[in-house]
């Protein structure tokens, strides 16, 4: 019998689901005060669904994005638990909504994004064409985008945004190394 999605999980269940050793989960509890499993008699831990989602986001930031523990702690402090959960789930709309709420709370006015400028989904260009032709093929790939075309396609914009994020991450890592 499988547990319901709302059921509490033991440390062994969470460790198995997220492919993490149990001692890493215990260590993260000491570094991230936002992870607060219920503890029963004998110290047995029970993780709430939100705890599991937060751990998933932390795992993604540390293992997939290369953040340090200190970097993830800063993200949690600056943007909150829901932001890291959204990152772990890959929910771009939730991340944008949280960032806009934060900007509004700080008195900054964020311009609403136009529907045509919003990116939806992943870029469809093949990786081998990614930076050289921006996803175009054939004779189209040899010619740069002319100024009279007006705007980039959604796929090209997604590729450029991905490249920008990669460059910003490289800059962050270089700044840390200095």
N, C-alpha and C positions, 0 to 999 in steps of 0.2 A: 504494500500500500504506500502510495506517495503522499507526502505532506502537502497541505494547502499552501498557496503562496504567502498567506498571512501568518503561517505558523512560525514559531521561534525555532532557531537552528542551534545545534550544539557546535562546539568549536571544531569537532572532527568533520561535521557536515559542511561547514563553511570552508574549512581548509581544503576539503576534497572538491567542492564546487568551484572554488576560485584557483585551484592548483597552487596552494600556498602551504608551507609547513605550519603546524600549529604554533611553534615557538615564534614565528614571524608575527602571527596575529597577536600573541601576548605582548611582544615587543612594541608593535604599533599602538597598542592600548596605552603604553607609557609615553609615547611620542605624540599621539593625537588624542587629546582629551575629549574630542567629539565622539569617539568610539566608546560607547558605554554599555557593554552587555550586562544583562541581569545576572547576578551571581546567587546561586542557591547554596544550601548547606554543603560544606565540603569544598566550596570554591568552584563548583561546576558552572560554566558559562553558558548562557542562552542569549543568542543574538536575535534582535528584532529584524524584520525585513529591511527597515531603513538603515540599520547598522551594516547589514550585508551590502546594500547598495553603496553606502559610503565607502566601505572597504574596497569594493569593486572600483570605484572612482580613484581612490588612493593608489590602488595597485596599478591601474592604467597610467596614472601620472608618473609613478616611480619607474615602472618597468617598461612601458611602451614609449612614453614621452621623454624619459631621461631626467626628470626632475629630481632634485635632492629632497630629503625629508624637510629641510628648512624651507625649501621652495613651496612644497605642498602645504606646509603649515601657514605660510604667508598667503597662499591662495585661499585657504579655509578662512583665515582671519579677515582678508579683504572682501571676499565674495560670499562666504557662507557655505554651509553644508550642502544646500540644494544645488549650488553651482557645481561642486565637485561630483555630486551624484549625476547631474546632467552630463558632465564630461564623461563619466564612466559609462553612461548609457548611449553616448553619442548623440544626444538630443540638442541639436544646434539651436532650435527655436527656444527651448527653455533657457539655454545659456544666454542668448540674445535678450530675452525678456528680463532675466535677472540682472544683466548688465545695464539695461535701460532703467529698471527700477532703482538700481544703485545710483546711476547718474542723476536721476530725478530727485532722489533723496539728498544728494549732495548739492543740489541747486543747479546742476549743469543741465542744459536743455539738449537732449539728443534729437537729432533730426530723424523723423520717421523714414524708414527705408522704402523706396519705391518698389512696387511688386516686381517690376521687370529687372531690378537690380539685385533682388534677393536670389541667393544660390539655393537650389534645391537638389539634394542628392549629391552623388559623386561625379567627378569628371569622367567622361566616357572615352577619352583618348587613351591609346595604348602607351605604356611607359616608354617604349623606345622612340616615340615621336614627341614625347612630353615637352622637352625644352627647345627642340629645334624647330618644329613646325607648329607648335601650339595646337596639336590635334588635327590639323588639316592634312589631307592626303593628295597625292598626285601633283599636278602642275600648281595647284593652289598652295602647296607647302613651300614651293620655291620663291614665291612672291610675298613680300611683307604685306601686312594689312595697310591699305591705302587710307589716307586721311578722309577721303570722300565717302568711305563706307559708313562712317558715323559711330558705330559701336561694335564692341566685341560680342561674339556669341556667348551663350551661357556657359558652354564647355570651356571656351578659352578663358573666360573670366574666372571659372573655378580653378583652372590650371594656374593662372597668375596668382590667385589668392593662395593656393597651396604653396607655390614657390615663395611667396612673401612670408608665409608662416615658417617655412623651412629656413629662410634666411634670418628671420628674427630669432628663431631658436638657436641657430649657429652663432649669432651675435651674443645671445645670452650666455651660451656655453663658453665663448671666448672671453667675455667679460668676467665670468667666474674664475677662469684659469689665470687671469692677471693678478 
